[in-house]
């Protein structure tokens, strides 16, 4: 397949930047699961809307016509992270204080909206005072975008919201995008594990480990080739339990991730301090299992959402 490049620097960021949720591969796997469970009508509508994205031509360059819709959809899941490193977009910070923080105006919006990617539901194992999350956040935006695509003001807004939903539904199924742990070491919270070190220099930290739990993209490969690899991985995942997959309440999705974080992310050998902590083989194996389950569940739920609301 002809290489489809958005720049190796961007691809490298997608799997190494600890500010992401699932890395690029993880988001593509979620999207690939969703595509496989979408109805032909939903797939067709999604494919038409994706053509309005400013990066669409890059996504399908060199891709065989029969695969363009699927590949574009899978790669599009990474777009809300890509714009963090794209000229023309404004970094409006990690806190929603910009007057446009909650706006929903389509692709004319050039804010990065980093605070849309997570919701820091707090907990403390040592009774440190908690700070509650403020809106807008992943939960408020999922709800806003779901409402908008069901009755969109324009195709442009529907396309923008669809791509953001593709990403955010994946985000909230990553346990560390649904919590922040408050301890005496971290009285302002540990930023979803971003401050918990796995190496002495903290060049590797807990959040990044979970971002990468679904594996890494192939260095130097095109986005289309990485998309095809993600599609193959998605095809091999075990189906989610039907009742869980049918749960369309995003507050439940966030609560699930929060519970998993408390029980399985902040588990031995992770303690209450900064670390560094050396992860055991058992911890890594459990993380990989959880990540696969969460990716499949996110994808099936995303498909149900689109099947219901994309028109």
CORTA-V104118 format. One record per residue. N is the residue number from 0. RES is the residue in one small letter. BURIAL is b if it has 24 or more other ideal C-beta (glycine too) atoms within 12 Angstrom, else e. Layout:
n: [N;N]
res: [RES;RES]
burial: [BURIAL;BURIAL]
//
This chain:
n: [0;1;2;3;4;5;6;7;8;9;10;11;12;13;14;15;16;17;18;19;20;21;22;23;24;25;26;27;28;29;30;31;32;33;34;35;36;37;38;39;40;41;42;43;44;45;46;47;48;49;50;51;52;53;54;55;56;57;58;59;60;61;62;63;64;65;66;67;68;69;70;71;72;73;74;75;76;77;78;79;80;81;82;83;84;85;86;87;88;89;90;91;92;93;94;95;96;97;98;99;100;101;102;103;104;105;106;107;108;109;110;111;112;113;114;115;116;117;118;119;120;121;122;123;124;125;126;127;128;129;130;131;132;133;134;135;136;137;138;139;140;141;142;143;144;145;146;147;148;149;150;151;152;153;154;155;156;157;158;159;160;161;162;163;164;165;166;167;168;169;170;171;172;173;174;175;176;177;178;179;180;181;182;183;184;185;186;187;188;189;190;191;192;193;194;195;196;197;198;199;200;201;202;203;204;205;206;207;208;209;210;211;212;213;214;215;216;217;218;219;220;221;222;223;224;225;226;227;228;229;230;231;232;233;234;235;236;237;238;239;240;241;242;243;244;245;246;247;248;249;250;251;252;253;254;255;256;257;258;259;260;261;262;263;264;265;266;267;268;269;270;271;272;273;274;275;276;277;278;279;280;281;282;283;284;285;286;287;288;289;290;291;292;293;294;295;296;297;298;299;300;301;302;303;304;305;306;307;308;309;310]
res: [x;x;x;x;x;x;x;x;x;x;x;x;x;x;x;x;x;x;x;x;x;x;x;x;x;x;x;x;x;x;x;x;x;x;x;x;x;x;x;x;x;x;x;x;x;x;x;x;x;x;x;x;x;x;x;x;x;x;x;x;x;x;x;x;x;x;x;x;x;x;x;x;x;x;x;x;x;x;x;x;x;x;x;x;x;x;x;x;x;x;x;x;x;x;x;x;x;x;x;x;x;x;x;x;x;x;x;x;x;x;x;x;x;x;x;x;x;x;x;x;x;x;x;x;x;x;x;x;x;x;x;x;x;x;x;x;x;x;x;x;x;x;x;x;x;x;x;x;x;x;x;x;x;x;x;x;x;x;x;x;x;x;x;x;x;x;x;x;x;x;x;x;x;x;x;x;x;x;x;x;x;x;x;x;x;x;x;x;x;x;x;x;x;x;x;x;x;x;x;x;x;x;x;x;x;x;x;x;x;x;x;x;x;x;x;x;x;x;x;x;x;x;x;x;x;x;x;x;x;x;x;x;x;x;x;x;x;x;x;x;x;x;x;x;x;x;x;x;x;x;x;x;x;x;x;x;x;x;x;x;x;x;x;x;x;x;x;x;x;x;x;x;x;x;x;x;x;x;x;x;x;x;x;x;x;x;x;x;x;x;x;x;x;x;x;x;x;x;x;x;x;x;x;x;x;x;x;x;x;x;x]
burial: [e;e;e;b;e;b;e;e;e;b;b;e;b;b;b;b;b;b;b;b;b;b;b;b;b;b;b;b;b;b;b;b;b;b;b;b;b;b;e;e;e;b;b;e;b;b;b;e;b;b;b;b;b;b;b;b;e;b;b;b;e;e;b;e;e;e;b;b;b;b;b;b;b;b;b;b;b;b;b;b;b;b;b;b;b;e;e;e;e;e;e;b;e;b;e;b;e;e;e;e;b;b;e;b;e;b;b;e;b;e;b;b;b;b;b;b;b;b;b;b;b;b;b;b;b;e;e;e;e;e;e;e;b;e;e;b;b;b;b;b;b;b;b;b;b;b;e;b;b;e;e;b;e;e;e;e;b;b;b;b;b;b;b;b;b;b;b;b;b;b;b;b;b;b;b;b;b;b;b;b;b;b;b;e;e;b;e;e;b;b;b;b;b;b;b;b;b;b;e;e;e;e;e;b;b;b;b;b;b;b;b;b;b;b;b;b;b;b;e;e;b;b;b;b;b;b;b;b;b;b;b;e;b;b;e;e;b;e;e;b;e;e;e;e;b;e;e;b;e;b;e;e;b;b;e;b;b;b;e;b;b;b;e;b;b;b;b;e;e;b;e;b;e;b;b;e;b;e;b;e;e;e;b;e;e;e;b;b;e;b;b;b;b;b;b;b;b;b;b;b;b;b;b;b;b;b;b;e;b;b;e]
//
